[in-house]
Amino acid sequence: MLGLPMPEIIVFLSAVLIHLVAAIVGILQLLAGGRKYKRFLSPLVSVAVALEVVILIFRAVALKAIPLTGLFESMIVLTIVFGLIYLFFSIAIGQVWFGSVMAWVILTMIVMAGIVAKPAAEPDAIAATPWAIAHGIAMILGGASITFATASAFLSLLGSRKLKRKEVMQVLGKVPNIEKLERMNLLGVKAGFVLLTIGLISGLGLASMLGTGPTKSGMIQSRSSTWVAWLADGKVVSIIVAWILLGIILVSNRMLLLKGKMRAYLTVVAFVLVLFAILGVTILGATQHDFTR
């Protein structure tokens, strides 16, 4: 992160600080009598989102392109999407646990963005193609949908556990009812499955159209070898496994073979796979899925 231009460092650290304050507010509003802090959460998230938009503007000016080519830019976009999801759903969901969980999810994502932060790199020619833009947007929104589904699953499991222990007062008015959380979880799973499907198809189309795999070697390959190289990439493998798991969840739910609790656990597993695809394989160097030169 220290390699970023100074304006980006200042704006990014300001956004991290505001998200940290929002996360602390999220804890305070869970405490006895802490509901009075709730009114501060939405303004804090709004300001942080605005700062993240400024970072993207800096990147767009530097790249002279849509800032979706690098992992750092994608993580910032993902964090913005989470912030907008919270601001939108907080209108209908007033319980404090929802805001607290989302505040910590957003803080975690922006901290991880800082871990992979790099200066703006010139985008490869493929980054300007419609396939690449569709692929990037679909994967970012798909990741956001799965994260939203996971947050709902976590709250559902938490509420069920508290009720089982007869700790009703700890969830009453703080956590949305279990039925609503299960609907939110299923909505996120459906959206994530559709968006990951679009992302995978557009990724195959991207590889097929250009005749190169997700590498920066510039070597021309046959279409079949390109698809094999693309499908064997560590990041793609993780996403495909997550996509299959989401499909299993939806089919099993449709056949009434899956209870809400088990769907919540499987959603968490899918989220871990997506998180590993976003950060794990990149940090371990198990992917060449990069659209920068």
C-alpha positions as CSV (number, residue, x, y, z in Angstrom):
1,M,0.0,0.0,0.0
2,L,2.9,2.3,0.6
3,G,3.7,2.2,-3.1
4,L,0.4,4.1,-3.9
5,P,0.5,7.8,-4.9
6,M,0.2,10.0,-1.8
7,P,-3.3,11.3,-2.7
8,E,-4.6,7.7,-2.9
9,I,-2.9,6.8,0.4
10,I,-4.5,9.8,2.1
11,V,-8.0,9.0,0.7
12,F,-7.7,5.3,1.3
13,L,-6.5,5.6,4.9
14,S,-9.3,8.1,5.5
15,A,-11.9,5.6,4.2
16,V,-10.4,2.8,6.4
17,L,-10.5,5.1,9.4
18,I,-14.2,5.9,8.8
19,H,-15.1,2.3,8.3
20,L,-13.2,1.5,11.5
21,V,-15.3,4.1,13.4
22,A,-18.5,2.6,11.7
23,A,-17.5,-0.9,12.9
24,I,-17.0,0.5,16.5
25,V,-20.4,2.1,16.3
26,G,-21.7,-1.2,15.2
27,I,-20.5,-2.7,18.4
28,L,-21.8,0.1,20.6
29,Q,-25.3,-0.2,19.2
30,L,-25.4,-3.8,20.3
31,L,-24.7,-2.9,23.9
32,A,-27.4,-2.2,26.4
33,G,-28.8,1.2,25.5
34,G,-26.5,1.5,22.6
35,R,-29.3,1.9,20.0
36,K,-28.7,5.7,20.1
37,Y,-25.5,5.2,18.2
38,K,-27.4,3.7,15.3
39,R,-28.1,7.0,13.6
40,F,-24.4,7.6,13.1
41,L,-23.8,4.4,11.1
42,S,-25.4,5.3,7.7
43,P,-23.7,8.7,7.5
44,L,-20.3,7.1,8.3
45,V,-20.8,4.4,5.6
46,S,-22.0,7.1,3.1
47,V,-18.9,9.2,3.6
48,A,-16.5,6.2,3.3
49,V,-18.2,5.1,0.1
50,A,-17.8,8.6,-1.3
51,L,-14.1,8.5,-0.5
52,E,-13.8,5.1,-2.2
53,V,-15.4,6.6,-5.3
54,V,-12.7,9.3,-5.3
55,I,-10.1,6.5,-5.3
56,L,-11.7,5.0,-8.4
57,I,-11.8,8.4,-10.0
58,F,-8.0,8.7,-9.4
59,R,-7.5,5.3,-10.9
60,A,-9.7,6.0,-13.9
61,V,-7.7,9.2,-14.7
62,A,-4.4,7.3,-14.3
63,L,-5.5,4.3,-16.4
64,K,-7.6,6.3,-18.9
65,A,-9.9,3.3,-18.6
66,I,-12.6,1.8,-16.5
67,P,-10.9,0.9,-13.2
68,L,-11.7,-2.8,-13.0
69,T,-8.5,-4.3,-14.3
70,G,-6.5,-4.7,-11.1
71,L,-7.4,-6.6,-7.9
72,F,-7.1,-3.5,-5.8
73,E,-9.7,-1.6,-8.0
74,S,-12.0,-4.6,-8.0
75,M,-11.8,-4.8,-4.2
76,I,-12.6,-1.1,-3.9
77,V,-15.6,-1.6,-6.2
78,L,-16.7,-4.6,-4.1
79,T,-16.5,-2.5,-0.9
80,I,-18.6,0.2,-2.5
81,V,-21.2,-2.3,-3.5
82,F,-21.3,-3.6,0.1
83,G,-21.8,-0.1,1.4
84,L,-24.6,0.5,-1.1
85,I,-26.3,-2.8,-0.1
86,Y,-26.2,-1.8,3.5
87,L,-27.5,1.7,2.8
88,F,-30.3,0.3,0.7
89,F,-31.4,-2.5,3.0
90,S,-31.0,-0.5,6.2
91,I,-34.1,1.4,5.1
92,A,-36.2,-1.8,5.5
93,I,-34.1,-3.6,8.1
94,G,-33.9,-1.6,11.3
95,Q,-32.5,-4.2,13.6
96,V,-29.1,-3.3,14.9
97,W,-27.4,-6.7,14.3
98,F,-27.7,-6.3,10.5
99,G,-25.9,-2.9,10.5
100,S,-23.2,-4.2,12.9
101,V,-22.5,-7.3,10.8
102,M,-22.4,-5.3,7.5
103,A,-20.1,-2.7,9.1
104,W,-17.6,-5.3,10.0
105,V,-17.9,-7.1,6.6
106,I,-17.1,-3.8,4.9
107,L,-14.2,-3.0,7.2
108,T,-12.8,-6.5,6.5
109,M,-13.0,-6.0,2.8
110,I,-11.3,-2.6,2.7
111,V,-8.5,-3.9,4.9
112,M,-8.0,-6.8,2.5
113,A,-8.0,-4.3,-0.3
114,G,-5.2,-2.5,1.4
115,I,-3.2,-5.8,1.6
116,V,-3.3,-6.2,-2.2
117,A,-3.0,-2.5,-3.0
118,K,-0.6,-1.6,-5.8
119,P,-0.1,1.5,-8.0
120,A,-2.2,1.7,-11.1
121,A,-0.8,-0.5,-13.8
122,E,-1.5,0.0,-17.5
123,P,-4.4,-2.3,-18.5
124,D,-3.9,-4.9,-21.1
125,A,-5.7,-4.6,-24.4
126,I,-8.2,-7.2,-23.3
127,A,-9.4,-5.0,-20.5
128,A,-11.2,-2.7,-23.0
129,T,-13.3,-5.5,-24.6
130,P,-17.0,-5.9,-23.8
131,W,-16.3,-9.4,-22.6
132,A,-13.8,-8.2,-20.0
133,I,-16.1,-5.5,-18.7
134,A,-19.0,-7.8,-18.5
135,H,-16.8,-10.4,-16.8
136,G,-15.5,-7.9,-14.2
137,I,-18.8,-6.4,-13.3
138,A,-20.6,-9.8,-13.1
139,M,-17.9,-11.3,-10.8
140,I,-17.8,-8.2,-8.5
141,L,-21.6,-8.2,-8.2
142,G,-21.6,-12.0,-7.8
143,G,-19.1,-11.7,-4.9
144,A,-21.2,-9.0,-3.3
145,S,-24.4,-11.1,-3.6
146,I,-22.7,-14.1,-2.0
147,T,-21.3,-12.0,0.8
148,F,-24.8,-10.5,1.5
149,A,-26.2,-14.1,1.5
150,T,-23.5,-15.1,4.0
151,A,-24.2,-12.1,6.3
152,S,-27.9,-13.2,6.3
153,A,-26.9,-16.8,6.9
154,F,-24.7,-15.7,9.8
155,L,-27.5,-13.7,11.4
156,S,-29.9,-16.6,10.9
157,L,-27.5,-19.1,12.6
158,L,-26.9,-16.6,15.4
159,G,-30.7,-16.0,15.9
160,S,-31.4,-19.7,15.9
161,R,-28.7,-20.4,18.4
162,K,-29.9,-17.6,20.8
163,L,-33.5,-18.8,20.6
164,K,-32.4,-22.4,21.2
165,R,-30.7,-21.2,24.4
166,K,-33.8,-19.3,25.3
167,E,-31.9,-16.0,25.1
168,V,-34.9,-14.3,23.5
169,M,-34.1,-10.8,24.8
170,Q,-30.7,-10.8,23.1
171,V,-32.2,-11.2,19.6
172,L,-35.6,-9.5,20.1
173,G,-35.6,-6.3,18.1
174,K,-31.9,-6.7,17.3
175,V,-32.0,-9.4,14.6
176,P,-34.6,-9.7,11.8
177,N,-36.8,-12.8,12.2
178,I,-35.5,-16.1,11.0
179,E,-37.9,-16.3,8.1
180,K,-36.8,-12.9,6.7
181,L,-33.2,-13.8,7.1
182,E,-33.7,-17.1,5.2
183,R,-35.4,-15.2,2.4
184,M,-32.5,-12.8,2.3
185,N,-30.1,-15.6,2.2
186,L,-31.9,-17.4,-0.6
187,L,-32.1,-14.1,-2.6
188,G,-28.4,-13.6,-2.3
189,V,-27.7,-17.2,-3.3
190,K,-29.9,-16.9,-6.4
191,A,-28.3,-13.6,-7.4
192,G,-24.8,-14.9,-6.8
193,F,-25.5,-18.0,-8.9
194,V,-26.9,-16.0,-11.8
195,L,-24.0,-13.5,-11.7
196,L,-21.3,-16.1,-11.4
197,T,-22.9,-17.9,-14.4
198,I,-22.6,-14.7,-16.4
199,G,-19.1,-14.2,-15.2
200,L,-18.0,-17.7,-16.2
201,I,-19.6,-17.5,-19.6
202,S,-18.1,-14.1,-20.3
203,G,-14.7,-15.4,-19.1
204,L,-14.9,-18.2,-21.6
205,G,-16.0,-15.8,-24.3
206,L,-13.1,-13.5,-23.5
207,A,-10.6,-16.3,-23.7
208,S,-12.1,-17.7,-26.9
209,M,-12.3,-14.3,-28.6
210,L,-8.7,-13.3,-28.0
211,G,-7.2,-16.8,-28.4
212,T,-5.1,-16.4,-25.3
213,G,-5.5,-17.7,-21.8
214,P,-5.5,-15.7,-18.6
215,T,-1.8,-15.1,-18.8
216,K,0.5,-12.2,-19.7
217,S,2.8,-14.3,-21.9
218,G,1.3,-13.1,-25.2
219,M,1.6,-16.7,-26.6
220,I,-1.1,-17.6,-29.2
221,Q,-2.9,-20.8,-28.3
222,S,-5.6,-22.9,-29.8
223,R,-9.1,-22.3,-28.6
224,S,-9.2,-25.7,-26.8
225,S,-5.9,-25.2,-25.1
226,T,-6.9,-21.7,-24.1
227,W,-10.1,-22.9,-22.4
228,V,-8.1,-25.7,-20.6
229,A,-5.6,-23.1,-19.3
230,W,-8.3,-20.8,-18.2
231,L,-10.4,-23.5,-16.5
232,A,-7.2,-24.9,-14.7
233,D,-6.4,-21.5,-13.2
234,G,-6.5,-21.5,-9.4
235,K,-8.9,-18.6,-9.2
236,V,-11.2,-20.0,-11.8
237,V,-11.3,-23.4,-10.2
238,S,-12.3,-21.9,-6.8
239,I,-15.1,-19.9,-8.5
240,I,-16.4,-22.9,-10.4
241,V,-16.5,-25.0,-7.2
242,A,-18.4,-22.1,-5.5
243,W,-20.8,-21.9,-8.5
244,I,-21.5,-25.6,-8.4
245,L,-22.2,-25.4,-4.6
246,L,-24.6,-22.6,-5.1
247,G,-26.3,-24.6,-7.8
248,I,-26.6,-27.6,-5.4
249,I,-28.1,-25.3,-2.8
250,L,-30.8,-24.0,-5.2
251,V,-31.7,-27.4,-6.6
252,S,-31.9,-29.0,-3.2
253,N,-33.9,-26.1,-1.9
254,R,-36.3,-26.4,-4.9
255,M,-36.8,-30.1,-4.1
256,L,-37.4,-29.3,-0.5
257,L,-34.3,-31.4,0.5
258,L,-32.5,-28.6,2.3
259,K,-33.4,-26.9,5.6
260,G,-32.6,-23.3,6.3
261,K,-29.8,-24.1,8.7
262,M,-28.0,-26.4,6.3
263,R,-28.4,-23.8,3.5
264,A,-26.8,-21.2,5.8
265,Y,-23.8,-23.5,6.4
266,L,-23.3,-24.2,2.7
267,T,-23.6,-20.5,1.9
268,V,-20.7,-19.9,4.3
269,V,-18.6,-22.6,2.5
270,A,-19.4,-20.9,-0.9
271,F,-18.3,-17.6,0.6
272,V,-15.0,-19.0,1.8
273,L,-14.3,-20.4,-1.7
274,V,-15.1,-17.0,-3.3
275,L,-12.9,-15.2,-0.7
276,F,-10.1,-17.7,-1.4
277,A,-10.5,-17.0,-5.2
278,I,-10.3,-13.2,-4.6
279,L,-7.4,-13.1,-2.3
280,G,-6.0,-16.6,-1.4
281,V,-4.8,-17.7,-4.8
282,T,-3.6,-14.3,-5.6
283,I,-1.5,-14.0,-2.5
284,L,-0.2,-17.6,-3.0
285,G,0.6,-16.9,-6.6
286,A,-1.6,-19.7,-7.8
287,T,-3.2,-17.6,-10.5
288,Q,-2.2,-15.7,-13.7
289,H,-5.7,-14.3,-14.0
290,D,-4.5,-10.7,-14.5
291,F,-5.6,-8.0,-16.9
292,T,-2.7,-5.6,-16.4
293,R,0.6,-5.4,-18.2
